[in-house]
Structure formats: C-alpha cells, structure tokens
Amino acid sequence: MALLDNLIAVLERWDVWKELKSNADKIPELEKRITELEQKLERCPGEACPKCGHLTLRRTRAAPARHTYECEREECSYIEHHNPMEKRYSR
Ligand SMILES: [Zn+2]
C-alpha cells in the first residue's frame, strides 16, 4: 500500500493529473446536459430561428439557386432565402 500511496502523492503534484481529476468530476453534469439537449432535439429537430430562437426553422422550398427557410411558429413567421451556391444568406 505504501507504494500506491507514494504513486498517488507523485500524481497529485502533476498538473495534468489535477486537470484530469477536475474534468472527471464534470462528467455527470455534462452527461445530464447532453441528455437534455438530445431530448430537446427529439421533439424539435428544426434549426434555430434567428428571430425567435426556437428550433422551428425549416427549409420549405429548394430551387437550384434559392432555398427558402421559414419559421413554423405563426407568431414569428421569419423567412430567409439562401443561395447554396454562394454560401451566403439573404433575408
Ligand atoms: Zn421564429
């Protein structure tokens, strides 16, 4: 046991070990947050609307040079057009 105690004492002086221990303590909280985000995405798989922030922005039309995205929320009605060839957005 003395050897193990000495090994742990040496590890405790190593900054990388301290960081590993600190990050390991964060894993349960991160798992909880990931689960919450996954559940949110299951219910609303649309993209985030830049106007209202809800995950309800969906592509509604796709012409070759103009894609239309619309927010599904009636109270928002945000619309944007995107030319996939230019990789630029216009509203
Ligand atoms: Zn919206």
PDB file of the backbone (N, CA, C, O) and the ligand in Angstrom, with CONECT records:
HET     ZN  A 101       1
ATOM      1  N   MET A   1       0.820  -1.208   0.000  1.00  0.00           N
ATOM      2  CA  MET A   1       0.000   0.000   0.000  1.00  0.00           C
ATOM      3  C   MET A   1       0.852   1.254   0.000  1.00  0.00           C
ATOM      4  O   MET A   1       0.446   2.288  -0.531  1.00  0.00           O
ATOM      5  N   ALA A   2       2.031   1.165   0.593  1.00  0.00           N
ATOM      6  CA  ALA A   2       2.906   2.341   0.654  1.00  0.00           C
ATOM      7  C   ALA A   2       3.315   2.779  -0.741  1.00  0.00           C
ATOM      8  O   ALA A   2       3.398   3.972  -1.031  1.00  0.00           O
ATOM      9  N   LEU A   3       3.568   1.801  -1.602  1.00  0.00           N
ATOM     10  CA  LEU A   3       3.948   2.120  -2.985  1.00  0.00           C
ATOM     11  C   LEU A   3       2.811   2.855  -3.684  1.00  0.00           C
ATOM     12  O   LEU A   3       3.045   3.844  -4.378  1.00  0.00           O
ATOM     13  N   LEU A   4       1.590   2.381  -3.507  1.00  0.00           N
ATOM     14  CA  LEU A   4       0.429   3.034  -4.119  1.00  0.00           C
ATOM     15  C   LEU A   4       0.238   4.450  -3.563  1.00  0.00           C
ATOM     16  O   LEU A   4      -0.066   5.381  -4.308  1.00  0.00           O
ATOM     17  N   ASP A   5       0.418   4.598  -2.262  1.00  0.00           N
ATOM     18  CA  ASP A   5       0.303   5.932  -1.668  1.00  0.00           C
ATOM     19  C   ASP A   5       1.362   6.877  -2.221  1.00  0.00           C
ATOM     20  O   ASP A   5       1.093   8.050  -2.479  1.00  0.00           O
ATOM     21  N   ASN A   6       2.583   6.342  -2.401  1.00  0.00           N
ATOM     22  CA  ASN A   6       3.656   7.171  -2.968  1.00  0.00           C
ATOM     23  C   ASN A   6       3.333   7.556  -4.408  1.00  0.00           C
ATOM     24  O   ASN A   6       3.576   8.687  -4.829  1.00  0.00           O
ATOM     25  N   LEU A   7       2.787   6.613  -5.149  1.00  0.00           N
ATOM     26  CA  LEU A   7       2.427   6.883  -6.546  1.00  0.00           C
ATOM     27  C   LEU A   7       1.347   7.969  -6.618  1.00  0.00           C
ATOM     28  O   LEU A   7       1.441   8.889  -7.430  1.00  0.00           O
ATOM     29  N   ILE A   8       0.338   7.860  -5.777  1.00  0.00           N
ATOM     30  CA  ILE A   8      -0.731   8.866  -5.757  1.00  0.00           C
ATOM     31  C   ILE A   8      -0.164  10.227  -5.345  1.00  0.00           C
ATOM     32  O   ILE A   8      -0.549  11.252  -5.907  1.00  0.00           O
ATOM     33  N   ALA A   9       0.730  10.243  -4.385  1.00  0.00           N
ATOM     34  CA  ALA A   9       1.351  11.505  -3.949  1.00  0.00           C
ATOM     35  C   ALA A   9       2.115  12.149  -5.105  1.00  0.00           C
ATOM     36  O   ALA A   9       2.081  13.368  -5.270  1.00  0.00           O
ATOM     37  N   VAL A  10       2.795  11.341  -5.898  1.00  0.00           N
ATOM     38  CA  VAL A  10       3.527  11.875  -7.059  1.00  0.00           C
ATOM     39  C   VAL A  10       2.533  12.404  -8.086  1.00  0.00           C
ATOM     40  O   VAL A  10       2.735  13.481  -8.648  1.00  0.00           O
ATOM     41  N   LEU A  11       1.464  11.658  -8.334  1.00  0.00           N
ATOM     42  CA  LEU A  11       0.460  12.102  -9.307  1.00  0.00           C
ATOM     43  C   LEU A  11      -0.179  13.423  -8.879  1.00  0.00           C
ATOM     44  O   LEU A  11      -0.452  14.283  -9.717  1.00  0.00           O
ATOM     45  N   GLU A  12      -0.417  13.580  -7.583  1.00  0.00           N
ATOM     46  CA  GLU A  12      -1.048  14.808  -7.089  1.00  0.00           C
ATOM     47  C   GLU A  12      -0.206  16.048  -7.361  1.00  0.00           C
ATOM     48  O   GLU A  12      -0.741  17.156  -7.383  1.00  0.00           O
ATOM     49  N   ARG A  13       1.082  15.890  -7.566  1.00  0.00           N
ATOM     50  CA  ARG A  13       1.948  17.039  -7.858  1.00  0.00           C
ATOM     51  C   ARG A  13       2.009  17.347  -9.351  1.00  0.00           C
ATOM     52  O   ARG A  13       2.594  18.352  -9.757  1.00  0.00           O
ATOM     53  N   TRP A  14       1.408  16.484 -10.168  1.00  0.00           N
ATOM     54  CA  TRP A  14       1.457  16.630 -11.629  1.00  0.00           C
ATOM     55  C   TRP A  14       0.205  17.398 -12.083  1.00  0.00           C
ATOM     56  O   TRP A  14      -0.920  16.957 -11.849  1.00  0.00           O
ATOM     57  N   ASP A  15       0.416  18.554 -12.737  1.00  0.00           N
ATOM     58  CA  ASP A  15      -0.702  19.413 -13.142  1.00  0.00           C
ATOM     59  C   ASP A  15      -1.697  18.702 -14.061  1.00  0.00           C
ATOM     60  O   ASP A  15      -2.906  18.912 -13.963  1.00  0.00           O
ATOM     61  N   VAL A  16      -1.179  17.868 -14.945  1.00  0.00           N
ATOM     62  CA  VAL A  16      -2.069  17.147 -15.865  1.00  0.00           C
ATOM     63  C   VAL A  16      -3.000  16.223 -15.083  1.00  0.00           C
ATOM     64  O   VAL A  16      -4.174  16.091 -15.427  1.00  0.00           O
ATOM     65  N   TRP A  17      -2.493  15.597 -14.055  1.00  0.00           N
ATOM     66  CA  TRP A  17      -3.308  14.711 -13.212  1.00  0.00           C
ATOM     67  C   TRP A  17      -4.415  15.493 -12.499  1.00  0.00           C
ATOM     68  O   TRP A  17      -5.558  15.045 -12.407  1.00  0.00           O
ATOM     69  N   LYS A  18      -4.040  16.673 -11.999  1.00  0.00           N
ATOM     70  CA  LYS A  18      -5.033  17.518 -11.333  1.00  0.00           C
ATOM     71  C   LYS A  18      -6.143  17.911 -12.304  1.00  0.00           C
ATOM     72  O   LYS A  18      -7.322  17.923 -11.952  1.00  0.00           O
ATOM     73  N   GLU A  19      -5.742  18.231 -13.533  1.00  0.00           N
ATOM     74  CA  GLU A  19      -6.730  18.622 -14.543  1.00  0.00           C
ATOM     75  C   GLU A  19      -7.623  17.431 -14.899  1.00  0.00           C
ATOM     76  O   GLU A  19      -8.834  17.588 -15.055  1.00  0.00           O
ATOM     77  N   LEU A  20      -7.029  16.245 -15.028  1.00  0.00           N
ATOM     78  CA  LEU A  20      -7.819  15.041 -15.327  1.00  0.00           C
ATOM     79  C   LEU A  20      -8.846  14.787 -14.225  1.00  0.00           C
ATOM     80  O   LEU A  20     -10.007  14.492 -14.510  1.00  0.00           O
ATOM     81  N   LYS A  21      -8.415  14.901 -12.963  1.00  0.00           N
ATOM     82  CA  LYS A  21      -9.347  14.685 -11.848  1.00  0.00           C
ATOM     83  C   LYS A  21     -10.466  15.718 -11.862  1.00  0.00           C
ATOM     84  O   LYS A  21     -11.628  15.394 -11.615  1.00  0.00           O
ATOM     85  N   SER A  22     -10.108  16.953 -12.150  1.00  0.00           N
ATOM     86  CA  SER A  22     -11.102  18.025 -12.185  1.00  0.00           C
ATOM     87  C   SER A  22     -12.120  17.778 -13.301  1.00  0.00           C
ATOM     88  O   SER A  22     -13.324  17.941 -13.103  1.00  0.00           O
ATOM     89  N   ASN A  23     -11.625  17.387 -14.465  1.00  0.00           N
ATOM     90  CA  ASN A  23     -12.535  17.137 -15.589  1.00  0.00           C
ATOM     91  C   ASN A  23     -13.410  15.903 -15.350  1.00  0.00           C
ATOM     92  O   ASN A  23     -14.565  15.875 -15.775  1.00  0.00           O
ATOM     93  N   ALA A  24     -12.879  14.903 -14.688  1.00  0.00           N
ATOM     94  CA  ALA A  24     -13.661  13.695 -14.398  1.00  0.00           C
ATOM     95  C   ALA A  24     -14.859  14.021 -13.513  1.00  0.00           C
ATOM     96  O   ALA A  24     -15.911  13.391 -13.627  1.00  0.00           O
ATOM     97  N   ASP A  25     -14.699  14.999 -12.639  1.00  0.00           N
ATOM     98  CA  ASP A  25     -15.814  15.405 -11.766  1.00  0.00           C
ATOM     99  C   ASP A  25     -16.938  16.079 -12.552  1.00  0.00           C
ATOM    100  O   ASP A  25     -18.080  16.118 -12.095  1.00  0.00           O
ATOM    101  N   LYS A  26     -16.617  16.607 -13.728  1.00  0.00           N
ATOM    102  CA  LYS A  26     -17.613  17.311 -14.548  1.00  0.00           C
ATOM    103  C   LYS A  26     -18.447  16.359 -15.409  1.00  0.00           C
ATOM    104  O   LYS A  26     -19.484  16.766 -15.932  1.00  0.00           O
ATOM    105  N   ILE A  27     -18.028  15.129 -15.564  1.00  0.00           N
ATOM    106  CA  ILE A  27     -18.691  14.189 -16.480  1.00  0.00           C
ATOM    107  C   ILE A  27     -20.170  13.980 -16.160  1.00  0.00           C
ATOM    108  O   ILE A  27     -20.980  14.038 -17.085  1.00  0.00           O
ATOM    109  N   PRO A  28     -20.578  13.739 -14.906  1.00  0.00           N
ATOM    110  CA  PRO A  28     -22.020  13.537 -14.648  1.00  0.00           C
ATOM    111  C   PRO A  28     -22.866  14.739 -15.064  1.00  0.00           C
ATOM    112  O   PRO A  28     -23.947  14.564 -15.626  1.00  0.00           O
ATOM    113  N   GLU A  29     -22.389  15.957 -14.795  1.00  0.00           N
ATOM    114  CA  GLU A  29     -23.133  17.161 -15.178  1.00  0.00           C
ATOM    115  C   GLU A  29     -23.197  17.281 -16.703  1.00  0.00           C
ATOM    116  O   GLU A  29     -24.241  17.636 -17.251  1.00  0.00           O
ATOM    117  N   LEU A  30     -22.095  16.990 -17.388  1.00  0.00           N
ATOM    118  CA  LEU A  30     -22.081  17.057 -18.856  1.00  0.00           C
ATOM    119  C   LEU A  30     -23.023  16.005 -19.459  1.00  0.00           C
ATOM    120  O   LEU A  30     -23.720  16.284 -20.435  1.00  0.00           O
ATOM    121  N   GLU A  31     -23.043  14.798 -18.880  1.00  0.00           N
ATOM    122  CA  GLU A  31     -23.959  13.760 -19.372  1.00  0.00           C
ATOM    123  C   GLU A  31     -25.413  14.205 -19.223  1.00  0.00           C
ATOM    124  O   GLU A  31     -26.239  13.969 -20.104  1.00  0.00           O
ATOM    125  N   LYS A  32     -25.708  14.841 -18.112  1.00  0.00           N
ATOM    126  CA  LYS A  32     -27.072  15.347 -17.876  1.00  0.00           C
ATOM    127  C   LYS A  32     -27.437  16.399 -18.922  1.00  0.00           C
ATOM    128  O   LYS A  32     -28.535  16.377 -19.477  1.00  0.00           O
ATOM    129  N   ARG A  33     -26.505  17.322 -19.187  1.00  0.00           N
ATOM    130  CA  ARG A  33     -26.783  18.375 -20.176  1.00  0.00           C
ATOM    131  C   ARG A  33     -26.941  17.788 -21.576  1.00  0.00           C
ATOM    132  O   ARG A  33     -27.797  18.241 -22.336  1.00  0.00           O
ATOM    133  N   ILE A  34     -26.137  16.796 -21.929  1.00  0.00           N
ATOM    134  CA  ILE A  34     -26.248  16.163 -23.247  1.00  0.00           C
ATOM    135  C   ILE A  34     -27.602  15.489 -23.388  1.00  0.00           C
ATOM    136  O   ILE A  34     -28.249  15.605 -24.429  1.00  0.00           O
ATOM    137  N   THR A  35     -28.034  14.787 -22.351  1.00  0.00           N
ATOM    138  CA  THR A  35     -29.327  14.108 -22.382  1.00  0.00           C
ATOM    139  C   THR A  35     -30.461  15.111 -22.568  1.00  0.00           C
ATOM    140  O   THR A  35     -31.393  14.871 -23.335  1.00  0.00           O
ATOM    141  N   GLU A  36     -30.374  16.240 -21.856  1.00  0.00           N
ATOM    142  CA  GLU A  36     -31.409  17.273 -22.003  1.00  0.00           C
ATOM    143  C   GLU A  36     -31.440  17.827 -23.419  1.00  0.00           C
ATOM    144  O   GLU A  36     -32.514  18.039 -23.983  1.00  0.00           O
ATOM    145  N   LEU A  37     -30.257  18.064 -23.999  1.00  0.00           N
ATOM    146  CA  LEU A  37     -30.196  18.585 -25.366  1.00  0.00           C
ATOM    147  C   LEU A  37     -30.715  17.557 -26.377  1.00  0.00           C
ATOM    148  O   LEU A  37     -31.410  17.915 -27.327  1.00  0.00           O
ATOM    149  N   GLU A  38     -30.378  16.292 -26.172  1.00  0.00           N
ATOM    150  CA  GLU A  38     -30.871  15.245 -27.067  1.00  0.00           C
ATOM    151  C   GLU A  38     -32.393  15.149 -27.007  1.00  0.00           C
ATOM    152  O   GLU A  38     -33.051  14.969 -28.032  1.00  0.00           O
ATOM    153  N   GLN A  39     -32.944  15.268 -25.807  1.00  0.00           N
ATOM    154  CA  GLN A  39     -34.408  15.212 -25.672  1.00  0.00           C
ATOM    155  C   GLN A  39     -35.061  16.404 -26.357  1.00  0.00           C
ATOM    156  O   GLN A  39     -36.130  16.275 -26.953  1.00  0.00           O
ATOM    157  N   LYS A  40     -34.419  17.555 -26.272  1.00  0.00           N
ATOM    158  CA  LYS A  40     -34.945  18.748 -26.923  1.00  0.00           C
ATOM    159  C   LYS A  40     -34.936  18.565 -28.443  1.00  0.00           C
ATOM    160  O   LYS A  40     -35.890  18.940 -29.125  1.00  0.00           O
ATOM    161  N   LEU A  41     -33.865  17.993 -28.958  1.00  0.00           N
ATOM    162  CA  LEU A  41     -33.758  17.787 -30.397  1.00  0.00           C
ATOM    163  C   LEU A  41     -34.725  16.723 -30.903  1.00  0.00           C
ATOM    164  O   LEU A  41     -35.156  16.785 -32.054  1.00  0.00           O
ATOM    165  N   GLU A  42     -35.070  15.757 -30.071  1.00  0.00           N
ATOM    166  CA  GLU A  42     -36.040  14.732 -30.485  1.00  0.00           C
ATOM    167  C   GLU A  42     -37.401  15.361 -30.762  1.00  0.00           C
ATOM    168  O   GLU A  42     -38.106  14.968 -31.691  1.00  0.00           O
ATOM    169  N   ARG A  43     -37.749  16.326 -29.954  1.00  0.00           N
ATOM    170  CA  ARG A  43     -39.061  16.951 -30.095  1.00  0.00           C
ATOM    171  C   ARG A  43     -39.086  18.016 -31.177  1.00  0.00           C
ATOM    172  O   ARG A  43     -40.117  18.203 -31.823  1.00  0.00           O
ATOM    173  N   CYS A  44     -37.968  18.730 -31.396  1.00  0.00           N
ATOM    174  CA  CYS A  44     -37.924  19.860 -32.334  1.00  0.00           C
ATOM    175  C   CYS A  44     -36.683  19.762 -33.201  1.00  0.00           C
ATOM    176  O   CYS A  44     -35.701  20.456 -32.938  1.00  0.00           O
ATOM    177  N   PRO A  45     -36.696  18.935 -34.208  1.00  0.00           N
ATOM    178  CA  PRO A  45     -35.476  18.746 -34.987  1.00  0.00           C
ATOM    179  C   PRO A  45     -35.164  19.868 -35.974  1.00  0.00           C
ATOM    180  O   PRO A  45     -34.201  19.749 -36.731  1.00  0.00           O
ATOM    181  N   GLY A  46     -35.960  20.979 -35.998  1.00  0.00           N
ATOM    182  CA  GLY A  46     -35.657  22.092 -36.889  1.00  0.00           C
ATOM    183  C   GLY A  46     -34.414  22.840 -36.430  1.00  0.00           C
ATOM    184  O   GLY A  46     -33.877  22.578 -35.353  1.00  0.00           O
ATOM    185  N   GLU A  47     -33.960  23.782 -37.268  1.00  0.00           N
ATOM    186  CA  GLU A  47     -32.805  24.602 -36.907  1.00  0.00           C
ATOM    187  C   GLU A  47     -33.261  25.778 -36.040  1.00  0.00           C
ATOM    188  O   GLU A  47     -34.452  26.085 -35.998  1.00  0.00           O
ATOM    189  N   ALA A  48     -32.337  26.431 -35.357  1.00  0.00           N
ATOM    190  CA  ALA A  48     -32.660  27.575 -34.506  1.00  0.00           C
ATOM    191  C   ALA A  48     -33.054  28.767 -35.375  1.00  0.00           C
ATOM    192  O   ALA A  48     -32.323  29.143 -36.291  1.00  0.00           O
ATOM    193  N   CYS A  49     -34.199  29.351 -35.085  1.00  0.00           N
ATOM    194  CA  CYS A  49     -34.672  30.544 -35.792  1.00  0.00           C
ATOM    195  C   CYS A  49     -33.890  31.756 -35.262  1.00  0.00           C
ATOM    196  O   CYS A  49     -33.842  31.969 -34.051  1.00  0.00           O
ATOM    197  N   PRO A  50     -33.273  32.561 -36.161  1.00  0.00           N
ATOM    198  CA  PRO A  50     -32.521  33.723 -35.684  1.00  0.00           C
ATOM    199  C   PRO A  50     -33.402  34.816 -35.108  1.00  0.00           C
ATOM    200  O   PRO A  50     -32.890  35.696 -34.415  1.00  0.00           O
ATOM    201  N   LYS A  51     -34.716  34.801 -35.365  1.00  0.00           N
ATOM    202  CA  LYS A  51     -35.608  35.845 -34.848  1.00  0.00           C
ATOM    203  C   LYS A  51     -36.163  35.483 -33.469  1.00  0.00           C
ATOM    204  O   LYS A  51     -36.080  36.275 -32.530  1.00  0.00           O
ATOM    205  N   CYS A  52     -36.736  34.266 -33.357  1.00  0.00           N
ATOM    206  CA  CYS A  52     -37.396  33.902 -32.098  1.00  0.00           C
ATOM    207  C   CYS A  52     -36.575  32.932 -31.243  1.00  0.00           C
ATOM    208  O   CYS A  52     -36.847  32.780 -30.052  1.00  0.00           O
ATOM    209  N   GLY A  53     -35.573  32.274 -31.840  1.00  0.00           N
ATOM    210  CA  GLY A  53     -34.714  31.375 -31.083  1.00  0.00           C
ATOM    211  C   GLY A  53     -35.224  29.959 -30.923  1.00  0.00           C
ATOM    212  O   GLY A  53     -34.509  29.105 -30.399  1.00  0.00           O
ATOM    213  N   HIS A  54     -36.451  29.687 -31.363  1.00  0.00           N
ATOM    214  CA  HIS A  54     -36.982  28.332 -31.251  1.00  0.00           C
ATOM    215  C   HIS A  54     -36.390  27.433 -32.351  1.00  0.00           C
ATOM    216  O   HIS A  54     -35.948  27.912 -33.395  1.00  0.00           O
ATOM    217  N   LEU A  55     -36.395  26.142 -32.090  1.00  0.00           N
ATOM    218  CA  LEU A  55     -35.850  25.193 -33.062  1.00  0.00           C
ATOM    219  C   LEU A  55     -36.938  24.822 -34.073  1.00  0.00           C
ATOM    220  O   LEU A  55     -37.322  23.659 -34.197  1.00  0.00           O
ATOM    221  N   THR A  56     -37.420  25.824 -34.781  1.00  0.00           N
ATOM    222  CA  THR A  56     -38.549  25.626 -35.688  1.00  0.00           C
ATOM    223  C   THR A  56     -38.283  26.166 -37.086  1.00  0.00           C
ATOM    224  O   THR A  56     -39.227  26.353 -37.853  1.00  0.00           O
ATOM    225  N   LEU A  57     -37.044  26.419 -37.433  1.00  0.00           N
ATOM    226  CA  LEU A  57     -36.711  26.918 -38.769  1.00  0.00           C
ATOM    227  C   LEU A  57     -36.483  25.723 -39.694  1.00  0.00           C
ATOM    228  O   LEU A  57     -35.618  24.882 -39.450  1.00  0.00           O
ATOM    229  N   ARG A  58     -37.282  25.672 -40.764  1.00  0.00           N
ATOM    230  CA  ARG A  58     -37.169  24.532 -41.690  1.00  0.00           C
ATOM    231  C   ARG A  58     -37.135  25.029 -43.121  1.00  0.00           C
ATOM    232  O   ARG A  58     -37.714  26.063 -43.454  1.00  0.00           O
ATOM    233  N   ARG A  59     -36.440  24.266 -43.966  1.00  0.00           N
ATOM    234  CA  ARG A  59     -36.429  24.581 -45.389  1.00  0.00           C
ATOM    235  C   ARG A  59     -37.780  24.198 -45.957  1.00  0.00           C
ATOM    236  O   ARG A  59     -38.241  23.068 -45.792  1.00  0.00           O
ATOM    237  N   THR A  60     -38.414  25.154 -46.634  1.00  0.00           N
ATOM    238  CA  THR A  60     -39.748  24.895 -47.178  1.00  0.00           C
ATOM    239  C   THR A  60     -39.745  24.831 -48.700  1.00  0.00           C
ATOM    240  O   THR A  60     -40.642  24.232 -49.292  1.00  0.00           O
ATOM    241  N   ARG A  61     -38.763  25.433 -49.332  1.00  0.00           N
ATOM    242  CA  ARG A  61     -38.626  25.363 -50.790  1.00  0.00           C
ATOM    243  C   ARG A  61     -37.159  25.239 -51.145  1.00  0.00           C
ATOM    244  O   ARG A  61     -36.293  25.803 -50.476  1.00  0.00           O
ATOM    245  N   ALA A  62     -36.886  24.487 -52.218  1.00  0.00           N
ATOM    246  CA  ALA A  62     -35.497  24.270 -52.616  1.00  0.00           C
ATOM    247  C   ALA A  62     -35.368  24.321 -54.129  1.00  0.00           C
ATOM    248  O   ALA A  62     -35.313  23.287 -54.796  1.00  0.00           O
ATOM    249  N   ALA A  63     -35.320  25.544 -54.666  1.00  0.00           N
ATOM    250  CA  ALA A  63     -34.994  25.708 -56.079  1.00  0.00           C
ATOM    251  C   ALA A  63     -33.471  25.589 -56.204  1.00  0.00           C
ATOM    252  O   ALA A  63     -32.770  25.724 -55.201  1.00  0.00           O
ATOM    253  N   PRO A  64     -32.948  25.343 -57.392  1.00  0.00           N
ATOM    254  CA  PRO A  64     -31.499  25.113 -57.525  1.00  0.00           C
ATOM    255  C   PRO A  64     -30.629  26.239 -56.950  1.00  0.00           C
ATOM    256  O   PRO A  64     -29.603  25.956 -56.331  1.00  0.00           O
ATOM    257  N   ALA A  65     -31.010  27.493 -57.138  1.00  0.00           N
ATOM    258  CA  ALA A  65     -30.167  28.591 -56.660  1.00  0.00           C
ATOM    259  C   ALA A  65     -30.808  29.367 -55.512  1.00  0.00           C
ATOM    260  O   ALA A  65     -30.299  30.419 -55.125  1.00  0.00           O
ATOM    261  N   ARG A  66     -31.907  28.872 -54.966  1.00  0.00           N
ATOM    262  CA  ARG A  66     -32.562  29.624 -53.890  1.00  0.00           C
ATOM    263  C   ARG A  66     -33.331  28.670 -52.983  1.00  0.00           C
ATOM    264  O   ARG A  66     -34.324  28.068 -53.392  1.00  0.00           O
ATOM    265  N   HIS A  67     -32.868  28.544 -51.774  1.00  0.00           N
ATOM    266  CA  HIS A  67     -33.570  27.750 -50.768  1.00  0.00           C
ATOM    267  C   HIS A  67     -34.295  28.709 -49.840  1.00  0.00           C
ATOM    268  O   HIS A  67     -33.749  29.741 -49.450  1.00  0.00           O
ATOM    269  N   THR A  68     -35.511  28.369 -49.493  1.00  0.00           N
ATOM    270  CA  THR A  68     -36.297  29.202 -48.590  1.00  0.00           C
ATOM    271  C   THR A  68     -36.454  28.485 -47.254  1.00  0.00           C
ATOM    272  O   THR A  68     -36.815  27.309 -47.207  1.00  0.00           O
ATOM    273  N   TYR A  69     -36.182  29.202 -46.179  1.00  0.00           N
ATOM    274  CA  TYR A  69     -36.346  28.676 -44.825  1.00  0.00           C
ATOM    275  C   TYR A  69     -37.402  29.505 -44.119  1.00  0.00           C
ATOM    276  O   TYR A  69     -37.377  30.735 -44.173  1.00  0.00           O
ATOM    277  N   GLU A  70     -38.329  28.830 -43.456  1.00  0.00           N
ATOM    278  CA  GLU A  70     -39.392  29.544 -42.754  1.00  0.00           C
ATOM    279  C   GLU A  70     -39.526  29.008 -41.333  1.00  0.00           C
ATOM    280  O   GLU A  70     -39.400  27.811 -41.076  1.00  0.00           O
ATOM    281  N   CYS A  71     -39.783  29.933 -40.432  1.00  0.00           N
ATOM    282  CA  CYS A  71     -40.061  29.544 -39.046  1.00  0.00           C
ATOM    283  C   CYS A  71     -41.491  29.010 -39.000  1.00  0.00           C
ATOM    284  O   CYS A  71     -42.405  29.615 -39.561  1.00  0.00           O
ATOM    285  N   GLU A  72     -41.678  27.881 -38.332  1.00  0.00           N
ATOM    286  CA  GLU A  72     -43.004  27.264 -38.273  1.00  0.00           C
ATOM    287  C   GLU A  72     -43.937  27.944 -37.275  1.00  0.00           C
ATOM    288  O   GLU A  72     -45.134  27.658 -37.261  1.00  0.00           O
ATOM    289  N   ARG A  73     -43.417  28.823 -36.456  1.00  0.00           N
ATOM    290  CA  ARG A  73     -44.264  29.482 -35.456  1.00  0.00           C
ATOM    291  C   ARG A  73     -45.032  30.615 -36.132  1.00  0.00           C
ATOM    292  O   ARG A  73     -44.425  31.502 -36.733  1.00  0.00           O
ATOM    293  N   GLU A  74     -46.344  30.592 -36.039  1.00  0.00           N
ATOM    294  CA  GLU A  74     -47.185  31.608 -36.674  1.00  0.00           C
ATOM    295  C   GLU A  74     -46.868  33.004 -36.148  1.00  0.00           C
ATOM    296  O   GLU A  74     -46.847  33.967 -36.914  1.00  0.00           O
ATOM    297  N   GLU A  75     -46.622  33.117 -34.838  1.00  0.00           N
ATOM    298  CA  GLU A  75     -46.353  34.424 -34.254  1.00  0.00           C
ATOM    299  C   GLU A  75     -44.994  34.988 -34.659  1.00  0.00           C
ATOM    300  O   GLU A  75     -44.738  36.169 -34.421  1.00  0.00           O
ATOM    301  N   CYS A  76     -44.132  34.205 -35.250  1.00  0.00           N
ATOM    302  CA  CYS A  76     -42.806  34.658 -35.674  1.00  0.00           C
ATOM    303  C   CYS A  76     -42.794  34.932 -37.183  1.00  0.00           C
ATOM    304  O   CYS A  76     -42.497  36.047 -37.612  1.00  0.00           O
ATOM    305  N   SER A  77     -43.113  33.928 -37.971  1.00  0.00           N
ATOM    306  CA  SER A  77     -43.180  33.985 -39.433  1.00  0.00           C
ATOM    307  C   SER A  77     -41.892  34.496 -40.078  1.00  0.00           C
ATOM    308  O   SER A  77     -41.938  35.166 -41.110  1.00  0.00           O
ATOM    309  N   TYR A  78     -40.764  34.188 -39.486  1.00  0.00           N
ATOM    310  CA  TYR A  78     -39.464  34.575 -40.046  1.00  0.00           C
ATOM    311  C   TYR A  78     -39.209  33.784 -41.339  1.00  0.00           C
ATOM    312  O   TYR A  78     -39.488  32.587 -41.408  1.00  0.00           O
ATOM    313  N   ILE A  79     -38.679  34.467 -42.354  1.00  0.00           N
ATOM    314  CA  ILE A  79     -38.350  33.830 -43.633  1.00  0.00           C
ATOM    315  C   ILE A  79     -36.965  34.297 -44.059  1.00  0.00           C
ATOM    316  O   ILE A  79     -36.634  35.474 -43.919  1.00  0.00           O
ATOM    317  N   GLU A  80     -36.172  33.400 -44.568  1.00  0.00           N
ATOM    318  CA  GLU A  80     -34.895  33.777 -45.164  1.00  0.00           C
ATOM    319  C   GLU A  80     -34.653  32.931 -46.403  1.00  0.00           C
ATOM    320  O   GLU A  80     -35.152  31.813 -46.534  1.00  0.00           O
ATOM    321  N   HIS A  81     -33.876  33.500 -47.298  1.00  0.00           N
ATOM    322  CA  HIS A  81     -33.556  32.813 -48.543  1.00  0.00           C
ATOM    323  C   HIS A  81     -32.050  32.590 -48.586  1.00  0.00           C
ATOM    324  O   HIS A  81     -31.264  33.440 -48.169  1.00  0.00           O
ATOM    325  N   HIS A  82     -31.680  31.457 -49.088  1.00  0.00           N
ATOM    326  CA  HIS A  82     -30.270  31.094 -49.101  1.00  0.00           C
ATOM    327  C   HIS A  82     -29.926  30.535 -50.464  1.00  0.00           C
ATOM    328  O   HIS A  82     -30.590  29.630 -50.969  1.00  0.00           O
ATOM    329  N   ASN A  83     -28.874  31.090 -51.054  1.00  0.00           N
ATOM    330  CA  ASN A  83     -28.372  30.544 -52.312  1.00  0.00           C
ATOM    331  C   ASN A  83     -27.258  29.562 -51.968  1.00  0.00           C
ATOM    332  O   ASN A  83     -26.175  29.988 -51.565  1.00  0.00           O
ATOM    333  N   PRO A  84     -27.491  28.283 -52.113  1.00  0.00           N
ATOM    334  CA  PRO A  84     -26.492  27.298 -51.688  1.00  0.00           C
ATOM    335  C   PRO A  84     -25.196  27.382 -52.494  1.00  0.00           C
ATOM    336  O   PRO A  84     -24.158  26.883 -52.059  1.00  0.00           O
ATOM    337  N   MET A  85     -25.257  28.010 -53.665  1.00  0.00           N
ATOM    338  CA  MET A  85     -24.048  28.137 -54.480  1.00  0.00           C
ATOM    339  C   MET A  85     -23.136  29.249 -53.941  1.00  0.00           C
ATOM    340  O   MET A  85     -21.918  29.190 -54.111  1.00  0.00           O
ATOM    341  N   GLU A  86     -23.724  30.259 -53.295  1.00  0.00           N
ATOM    342  CA  GLU A  86     -22.937  31.402 -52.805  1.00  0.00           C
ATOM    343  C   GLU A  86     -22.551  31.261 -51.340  1.00  0.00           C
ATOM    344  O   GLU A  86     -21.678  31.988 -50.867  1.00  0.00           O
ATOM    345  N   LYS A  87     -23.173  30.349 -50.614  1.00  0.00           N
ATOM    346  CA  LYS A  87     -22.932  30.140 -49.185  1.00  0.00           C
ATOM    347  C   LYS A  87     -23.118  31.455 -48.419  1.00  0.00           C
ATOM    348  O   LYS A  87     -22.322  31.807 -47.548  1.00  0.00           O
ATOM    349  N   ARG A  88     -24.197  32.171 -48.772  1.00  0.00           N
ATOM    350  CA  ARG A  88     -24.479  33.454 -48.169  1.00  0.00           C
ATOM    351  C   ARG A  88     -25.969  33.547 -47.922  1.00  0.00           C
ATOM    352  O   ARG A  88     -26.750  32.985 -48.689  1.00  0.00           O
ATOM    353  N   TYR A  89     -26.382  34.228 -46.889  1.00  0.00           N
ATOM    354  CA  TYR A  89     -27.795  34.323 -46.563  1.00  0.00           C
ATOM    355  C   TYR A  89     -28.345  35.692 -46.941  1.00  0.00           C
ATOM    356  O   TYR A  89     -27.644  36.699 -46.844  1.00  0.00           O
ATOM    357  N   SER A  90     -29.603  35.724 -47.373  1.00  0.00           N
ATOM    358  CA  SER A  90     -30.293  36.993 -47.583  1.00  0.00           C
ATOM    359  C   SER A  90     -31.647  36.890 -46.922  1.00  0.00           C
ATOM    360  O   SER A  90     -32.271  35.829 -46.932  1.00  0.00           O
ATOM    361  N   ARG A  91     -32.107  37.991 -46.347  1.00  0.00           N
ATOM    362  CA  ARG A  91     -33.384  37.971 -45.619  1.00  0.00           C
ATOM    363  C   ARG A  91     -34.377  38.892 -46.265  1.00  0.00           C
ATOM    364  O   ARG A  91     -35.508  39.008 -45.795  1.00  0.00           O
TER     365      ARG A  91
HETATM  366 ZN    ZN A 101     -39.036  32.019 -35.376  1.00  0.00          ZN2+
END
